[in-house]
Amino acid sequence: MRITSGTLLGALLAVAVAASAAPLRTDPANSAVNVEFKQMGVTARAAFKKFAARIDYDPAKPEASRASMEIDTASLDVGEAELTREVAKKEWFNSAQYPKATFVSSSIKPAGPGKLNVTGKLSIKGKTGDVSFPLTVKNEAGKQIFEGALPIRRLAYNIGEGEWKDTSMVADEVTIRFRIAATQ
């Protein structure tokens, strides 16, 4: 049997494609992205209703994993219609000019069983910053569940301009909490 370089190359490409991890499919119905902050000293929570996550994860090679997320800033629901409209305005998310907030990982490293450390770039309202956060991974009802909490300072991303820079009304510290359910 004669093997040509074209045959060998084709076989190697087929093996490489089969060995690469396919992106997981996210399950929006079982996923959530929320924010937690203090308003006048009282903890408040709100939920983003529209977001998309892309996760390329291989538990055998977590260092080769990648993740990204895109959040529709106008989809933040603070529980009251008037306030929900307010946070989309220029002083807060300026959703007309900056409709998406994004995260793109640059490094994912194992940190123990079911734990990862994630580093990447977070972009909100035209500002980009380096962020790092712990992430847990577990299997639940046939799905992989990725859960984490990312603390940020809202003023670093110009969230709350003008009179809203005053942190006595709304604290600078905000925690983005997420739970992403995904399958093969």
C-alpha positions as CSV (number, residue, x, y, z in Angstrom):
1,M,0.0,0.0,0.0
2,R,1.4,3.4,-1.0
3,I,0.7,6.4,1.3
4,T,1.1,9.8,-0.2
5,S,1.8,13.0,1.6
6,G,-1.7,14.2,0.8
7,T,-3.3,11.0,2.3
8,L,-1.1,11.4,5.4
9,L,-2.0,15.1,5.7
10,G,-5.7,14.3,5.3
11,A,-5.6,11.6,8.0
12,L,-3.7,13.9,10.4
13,L,-6.3,16.7,9.9
14,A,-9.1,14.2,10.5
15,V,-7.6,13.1,13.8
16,A,-6.9,16.7,14.9
17,V,-10.5,17.7,14.2
18,A,-11.9,14.7,16.0
19,A,-9.6,15.4,19.0
20,S,-10.4,19.1,19.4
21,A,-13.1,20.0,21.9
22,A,-16.3,21.3,20.3
23,P,-17.9,24.3,21.9
24,L,-20.5,23.4,24.5
25,R,-24.1,24.4,23.8
26,T,-25.4,26.7,26.5
27,D,-28.8,26.1,28.0
28,P,-30.3,29.6,28.5
29,A,-33.3,28.3,30.4
30,N,-31.0,27.0,33.1
31,S,-28.5,29.8,33.0
32,A,-28.4,33.2,34.7
33,V,-26.4,36.4,34.9
34,N,-27.2,38.6,37.9
35,V,-25.7,41.6,39.6
36,E,-25.6,42.4,43.3
37,F,-24.9,45.9,44.7
38,K,-25.7,48.1,47.6
39,Q,-28.1,51.0,47.2
40,M,-28.2,53.3,50.3
41,G,-26.6,50.5,52.3
42,V,-29.2,47.8,51.3
43,T,-28.2,44.9,49.1
44,A,-30.1,44.9,45.8
45,R,-30.1,42.3,43.0
46,A,-31.0,42.5,39.4
47,A,-30.9,40.1,36.4
48,F,-29.7,40.4,32.8
49,K,-32.4,38.7,30.7
50,K,-30.4,38.5,27.4
51,F,-26.9,37.1,27.2
52,A,-24.9,34.5,25.2
53,A,-22.0,32.4,26.4
54,R,-19.5,30.4,24.4
55,I,-17.5,27.8,26.3
56,D,-14.8,25.5,24.8
57,Y,-14.0,23.3,27.8
58,D,-12.1,20.0,28.0
59,P,-11.9,18.8,31.7
60,A,-8.8,16.8,30.7
61,K,-7.1,19.9,29.4
62,P,-8.5,22.9,31.2
63,E,-5.6,25.1,30.2
64,A,-6.7,24.8,26.5
65,S,-10.2,26.0,27.4
66,R,-11.7,29.3,26.3
67,A,-14.8,31.2,27.3
68,S,-16.6,34.3,26.2
69,M,-19.8,36.1,27.1
70,E,-21.9,38.8,25.6
71,I,-24.5,40.6,27.6
72,D,-27.3,42.8,26.3
73,T,-26.9,45.8,28.6
74,A,-30.5,47.0,28.0
75,S,-31.8,43.7,29.3
76,L,-31.0,44.4,33.0
77,D,-34.2,44.0,34.9
78,V,-34.0,45.7,38.3
79,G,-37.6,44.7,39.2
80,E,-39.3,48.0,38.5
81,A,-40.1,49.2,35.0
82,E,-39.1,52.8,35.5
83,L,-35.8,51.9,37.1
84,T,-35.1,49.3,34.4
85,R,-35.5,52.0,31.8
86,E,-33.3,54.3,33.8
87,V,-30.3,52.0,33.9
88,A,-30.3,51.8,30.1
89,K,-29.8,55.6,29.9
90,K,-26.6,57.4,29.2
91,E,-25.7,57.9,32.9
92,W,-25.7,54.2,33.6
93,F,-25.1,51.7,30.7
94,N,-25.8,54.0,27.8
95,S,-27.3,51.0,26.0
96,A,-28.0,53.0,22.8
97,Q,-24.3,53.6,22.3
98,Y,-22.9,50.5,24.1
99,P,-25.5,47.7,23.7
100,K,-23.2,44.9,24.7
101,A,-20.9,44.1,27.6
102,T,-18.4,41.4,26.8
103,F,-15.9,39.1,28.6
104,V,-13.2,37.1,26.7
105,S,-10.9,34.7,28.6
106,S,-7.2,34.9,28.2
107,S,-6.3,32.1,30.7
108,I,-8.1,29.3,32.4
109,K,-6.1,27.3,34.9
110,P,-7.0,24.4,37.2
111,A,-7.3,25.3,40.9
112,G,-8.3,22.0,42.5
113,P,-11.0,19.4,41.9
114,G,-14.0,21.2,40.2
115,K,-12.3,24.6,40.4
116,L,-10.7,26.9,37.9
117,N,-9.1,30.3,37.9
118,V,-10.2,32.5,35.0
119,T,-8.4,35.6,33.7
120,G,-9.6,37.8,30.8
121,K,-10.8,41.1,29.5
122,L,-14.1,42.7,30.6
123,S,-15.5,45.4,28.4
124,I,-18.4,47.6,29.5
125,K,-19.5,51.0,28.2
126,G,-16.3,51.4,26.1
127,K,-13.9,50.6,28.9
128,T,-11.9,47.4,29.1
129,G,-10.2,46.0,32.1
130,D,-8.3,42.9,33.2
131,V,-10.2,40.7,35.5
132,S,-9.7,37.4,37.4
133,F,-12.1,35.2,39.3
134,P,-12.6,31.7,40.6
135,L,-15.0,29.4,38.8
136,T,-16.5,26.1,39.9
137,V,-17.4,23.3,37.4
138,K,-19.8,20.5,38.3
139,N,-22.0,18.0,36.5
140,E,-25.7,18.3,37.3
141,A,-28.5,16.4,35.5
142,G,-26.3,15.7,32.5
143,K,-25.1,19.2,32.1
144,Q,-21.9,21.0,33.0
145,I,-22.6,23.9,35.3
146,F,-20.1,26.8,35.5
147,E,-20.6,29.1,38.4
148,G,-18.7,32.2,39.4
149,A,-18.7,35.6,40.9
150,L,-16.8,38.5,39.5
151,P,-16.4,41.6,41.7
152,I,-15.9,44.9,39.9
153,R,-16.0,48.6,40.6
154,R,-18.7,50.2,38.5
155,L,-17.0,53.6,38.3
156,A,-14.0,52.0,36.5
157,Y,-16.5,51.3,33.7
158,N,-18.3,54.7,33.9
159,I,-21.4,53.0,35.2
160,G,-23.1,55.9,37.0
161,E,-22.0,59.3,35.7
162,G,-22.8,62.8,36.8
163,E,-24.7,62.8,40.2
164,W,-24.6,59.0,40.2
165,K,-20.8,59.0,40.8
166,D,-21.7,59.6,44.4
167,T,-21.1,56.2,46.0
168,S,-23.3,57.1,49.1
169,M,-26.4,56.3,47.0
170,V,-25.1,53.3,45.0
171,A,-21.9,51.6,46.1
172,D,-19.0,51.4,43.7
173,E,-18.6,47.6,44.4
174,V,-20.8,45.4,42.2
175,T,-20.6,41.6,42.0
176,I,-21.6,39.9,38.7
177,R,-22.8,36.4,39.6
178,F,-23.4,33.8,36.9
179,R,-24.5,30.2,36.4
180,I,-24.1,28.8,32.9
181,A,-25.5,25.3,32.1
182,A,-24.0,23.6,29.1
183,T,-24.0,20.3,27.2
184,Q,-22.0,18.7,24.5
